[in-house]
Amino acid sequence: MLFFVANVTGTDNVVTRFNVPAGYHQCAVQPGSFAEYLQGLPLKPAGTHTLTYKGATAATDPFTAAVVDMSVGKEDLQQCADAVMRLRGEYLYHQKRYAEIAFHFESGFRCGYIQYANGYRYVKGHWLLKAKTDYGYKIFIDYMQLVFAYAGTPSLEKGLYKVTEADKLKTGDVFIKGGSPGHCFIVMDVVENSQHKKLFLLAQSFMPAQNIQVLQYTGNPWFSMDVKTGIWYSELVDMAYLRSFEK
């Protein structure tokens, strides 16, 4: 499978592409945070369609507001939860926070990047030393492919922290419901008005595996938990399903 690293120095991202609605302001993010990373991810040119891993127009394309400039691969692996884990993994990898890159398989097995980079391979539920140490990007992507194959929405949901207050919602949070199928969205940006009402941008992948797309409904990319929309799995945009990578 061939992947290309996203160019995080690109200037066309969710902050530059989407105007803040009147009466709202951009919520501040911490330098070096996952939120800042997501805000800075480059987008493909305006008007780009969402494509599946086979290069066909995705069924979700009518909901496309933008397409994240990050590869999807050539196999049906990087679906909804996988895309969220890819984004989190990429962020930690480029920060060299290797020990924090770990995801649980549906079996409960904890798959850490450190073990994989040090040459261990997953064989029948266990790590076995099979290769030399390599922290290069290709090995990181090989590791992520392994995660995609054995993890999903149920295991990702278990590894996240529940958000209990609406005003705590932030960029990088995830709306998720584990299941077969389950689904999830990741929050790409958040704006707020003087009454502390928040609007946010959402992104997703889908089945079959497709580009990570920033979503819109009837031409509006800004979502709210107070307004139900016609996107698929819109019922998950609710406090009951809101989770975070951080406590």
C-alpha positions as CSV (number, residue, x, y, z in Angstrom):
1,M,0.0,0.0,0.0
2,L,1.4,3.4,-0.9
3,F,0.8,6.4,1.4
4,F,2.1,9.9,1.3
5,V,2.6,12.1,4.4
6,A,0.4,15.1,4.5
7,N,2.1,18.4,4.0
8,V,1.2,20.1,7.3
9,T,2.9,23.3,6.2
10,G,0.2,23.9,3.6
11,T,-1.6,27.2,3.8
12,D,-5.1,26.1,2.6
13,N,-6.7,24.5,5.7
14,V,-10.0,24.5,7.5
15,V,-9.1,27.9,9.2
16,T,-8.3,29.6,5.9
17,R,-10.9,27.8,3.8
18,F,-14.1,28.3,5.9
19,N,-15.2,31.7,7.1
20,V,-16.2,32.0,10.7
21,P,-20.0,32.7,10.9
22,A,-21.1,36.2,11.8
23,G,-21.2,36.7,15.6
24,Y,-18.7,33.9,16.3
25,H,-15.0,33.8,16.9
26,Q,-12.3,31.2,16.6
27,C,-11.7,29.2,19.7
28,A,-8.0,29.3,20.7
29,V,-5.9,26.2,20.6
30,Q,-2.6,25.4,22.3
31,P,0.5,25.6,20.2
32,G,1.7,22.1,19.3
33,S,-1.6,20.5,20.3
34,F,-3.7,17.9,18.4
35,A,-6.2,20.7,17.7
36,E,-3.6,22.9,16.1
37,Y,-2.4,20.0,14.0
38,L,-5.9,19.3,12.7
39,Q,-6.5,23.0,11.9
40,G,-3.3,23.1,9.9
41,L,-3.9,20.0,7.8
42,P,-3.7,20.9,4.1
43,L,-6.9,20.5,2.0
44,K,-7.0,19.4,-1.6
45,P,-8.1,22.2,-4.1
46,A,-11.7,23.5,-3.6
47,G,-14.2,21.4,-5.6
48,T,-12.2,18.2,-5.2
49,H,-14.6,15.2,-5.0
50,T,-14.3,12.6,-2.3
51,L,-13.0,9.3,-3.8
52,T,-12.9,5.7,-2.5
53,Y,-9.7,3.8,-2.2
54,K,-10.4,2.5,-5.8
55,G,-10.6,6.0,-7.2
56,A,-14.4,6.0,-7.7
57,T,-16.6,8.9,-6.5
58,A,-17.7,8.0,-2.9
59,A,-21.4,7.7,-2.0
60,T,-20.8,10.4,0.6
61,D,-19.5,12.9,-2.0
62,P,-22.7,15.0,-1.8
63,F,-21.7,15.9,1.8
64,T,-18.2,17.1,0.8
65,A,-17.2,20.6,2.0
66,A,-13.5,19.8,1.5
67,V,-11.1,16.9,1.2
68,V,-8.1,16.5,3.5
69,D,-4.8,16.1,1.5
70,M,-3.9,12.8,3.1
71,S,-3.7,9.4,1.3
72,V,-6.3,6.7,1.8
73,G,-4.2,3.8,0.4
74,K,-5.1,1.1,-2.1
75,E,-7.0,-1.3,0.2
76,D,-10.4,-1.1,2.0
77,L,-8.8,-0.4,5.4
78,Q,-8.9,3.3,6.3
79,Q,-12.6,3.6,7.1
80,C,-14.3,5.7,9.8
81,A,-12.5,4.8,13.0
82,D,-9.3,4.1,11.1
83,A,-9.2,7.7,9.7
84,V,-9.5,9.1,13.3
85,M,-6.7,6.8,14.4
86,R,-4.6,7.8,11.4
87,L,-4.9,11.5,12.2
88,R,-4.1,10.9,15.9
89,G,-1.2,8.6,15.0
90,E,0.2,11.1,12.4
91,Y,0.1,13.9,14.9
92,L,2.0,11.9,17.6
93,Y,4.5,10.5,15.0
94,H,5.5,13.9,13.8
95,Q,5.8,15.1,17.4
96,K,8.1,12.1,17.9
97,R,5.9,11.1,20.9
98,Y,6.3,7.5,19.8
99,A,5.5,5.9,23.2
100,E,2.0,7.5,23.1
101,I,1.1,5.9,19.7
102,A,-1.0,2.9,20.8
103,F,-4.4,1.5,19.9
104,H,-6.3,-1.4,21.2
105,F,-7.5,-4.2,18.8
106,E,-11.1,-5.4,19.2
107,S,-9.7,-8.4,21.0
108,G,-8.3,-6.1,23.7
109,F,-4.6,-6.5,22.5
110,R,-2.7,-3.2,23.0
111,C,-0.8,-2.5,19.8
112,G,2.0,0.0,20.5
113,Y,4.0,1.6,17.8
114,I,7.2,1.3,19.9
115,Q,7.0,-2.5,19.7
116,Y,6.4,-2.4,16.0
117,A,9.2,0.0,15.3
118,N,11.5,-2.1,17.4
119,G,11.0,-5.0,15.1
120,Y,8.2,-6.9,16.8
121,R,5.3,-8.2,14.7
122,Y,1.8,-9.3,15.7
123,V,1.4,-13.1,15.4
124,K,-1.6,-14.9,16.8
125,G,-2.2,-12.5,19.6
126,H,1.4,-11.9,20.6
127,W,4.5,-9.9,19.7
128,L,7.3,-11.8,18.1
129,L,10.7,-10.3,17.1
130,K,10.8,-10.5,13.3
131,A,12.6,-7.4,12.0
132,K,15.2,-4.8,12.7
133,T,14.5,-1.5,14.5
134,D,13.1,1.1,12.1
135,Y,11.3,4.4,13.0
136,G,11.0,5.5,9.4
137,Y,7.7,6.7,8.0
138,K,7.0,3.6,5.9
139,I,7.2,1.4,9.0
140,F,4.8,3.8,10.8
141,I,2.3,3.4,7.9
142,D,2.8,-0.4,8.0
143,Y,2.0,-0.2,11.7
144,M,-1.2,1.9,11.0
145,Q,-2.3,-0.7,8.4
146,L,-2.0,-3.4,11.1
147,V,-4.2,-1.2,13.5
148,F,-6.8,-0.6,10.7
149,A,-7.1,-4.4,10.2
150,Y,-7.8,-5.3,13.9
151,A,-9.2,-2.1,15.5
152,G,-12.6,-0.4,14.9
153,T,-15.2,1.8,16.4
154,P,-15.8,-0.4,19.5
155,S,-12.1,-0.5,20.5
156,L,-11.5,3.2,19.7
157,E,-14.6,4.2,21.7
158,K,-13.3,2.3,24.7
159,G,-9.9,4.1,24.5
160,L,-11.5,7.6,24.6
161,Y,-12.7,9.7,27.5
162,K,-16.3,10.8,27.8
163,V,-17.0,14.5,27.5
164,T,-19.8,15.5,29.9
165,E,-20.2,19.2,29.3
166,A,-21.1,20.7,26.0
167,D,-19.0,23.8,26.6
168,K,-15.9,21.5,26.9
169,L,-16.2,20.4,23.2
170,K,-12.9,21.2,21.4
171,T,-11.1,20.6,18.1
172,G,-9.9,16.9,18.1
173,D,-12.9,15.5,19.9
174,V,-14.8,12.6,18.4
175,F,-18.4,11.7,18.1
176,I,-18.5,7.9,18.1
177,K,-20.7,4.9,18.5
178,G,-19.0,1.6,18.5
179,G,-20.7,-1.2,16.6
180,S,-20.7,-3.4,13.5
181,P,-21.3,-1.1,11.8
182,G,-20.6,1.8,14.1
183,H,-19.5,5.2,13.0
184,C,-17.5,8.3,14.1
185,F,-16.8,11.9,13.2
186,I,-13.8,14.0,14.3
187,V,-14.1,17.7,15.1
188,M,-11.7,19.7,12.9
189,D,-12.4,23.3,14.2
190,V,-14.6,25.0,16.7
191,V,-16.0,28.6,16.9
192,E,-18.0,30.2,19.7
193,N,-20.3,33.2,20.1
194,S,-20.7,35.6,23.1
195,Q,-23.4,33.2,24.6
196,H,-20.8,30.4,24.5
197,K,-22.8,28.5,21.8
198,K,-20.3,26.5,19.7
199,L,-20.3,25.5,16.1
200,F,-17.8,23.0,14.6
201,L,-16.5,21.4,11.5
202,L,-16.7,17.6,11.2
203,A,-14.7,15.2,9.1
204,Q,-15.0,11.5,8.4
205,S,-14.0,8.5,6.4
206,F,-16.6,5.8,5.5
207,M,-17.2,2.4,4.0
208,P,-15.7,1.5,1.7
209,A,-12.5,3.4,2.6
210,Q,-12.4,6.9,1.2
211,N,-10.7,10.2,1.4
212,I,-11.1,12.0,4.8
213,Q,-13.7,14.6,4.0
214,V,-14.8,17.7,5.8
215,L,-18.6,17.6,5.8
216,Q,-21.4,20.0,4.9
217,Y,-25.2,19.9,4.8
218,T,-27.2,22.1,2.4
219,G,-24.0,24.1,1.7
220,N,-23.2,24.7,5.4
221,P,-20.1,23.2,6.9
222,W,-20.8,24.4,10.5
223,F,-22.5,21.9,12.7
224,S,-24.2,22.2,16.0
225,M,-25.5,19.7,18.5
226,D,-28.8,21.7,18.6
227,V,-29.6,21.3,14.9
228,K,-30.2,17.9,13.3
229,T,-29.0,17.5,9.7
230,G,-29.4,15.1,6.9
231,I,-25.9,13.7,6.8
232,W,-25.6,9.9,7.4
233,Y,-25.3,9.0,11.1
234,S,-26.2,12.6,12.0
235,E,-27.8,11.2,15.2
236,L,-24.3,10.7,16.6
237,V,-23.7,14.5,16.7
238,D,-24.9,14.5,20.3
239,M,-23.4,14.8,23.8
240,A,-24.2,11.1,24.4
241,Y,-21.5,10.2,21.8
242,L,-18.9,12.9,22.4
243,R,-15.5,11.6,23.4
244,S,-11.9,13.0,23.7
245,F,-8.4,11.7,23.4
246,E,-7.5,13.8,26.5
247,K,-9.0,13.7,30.0
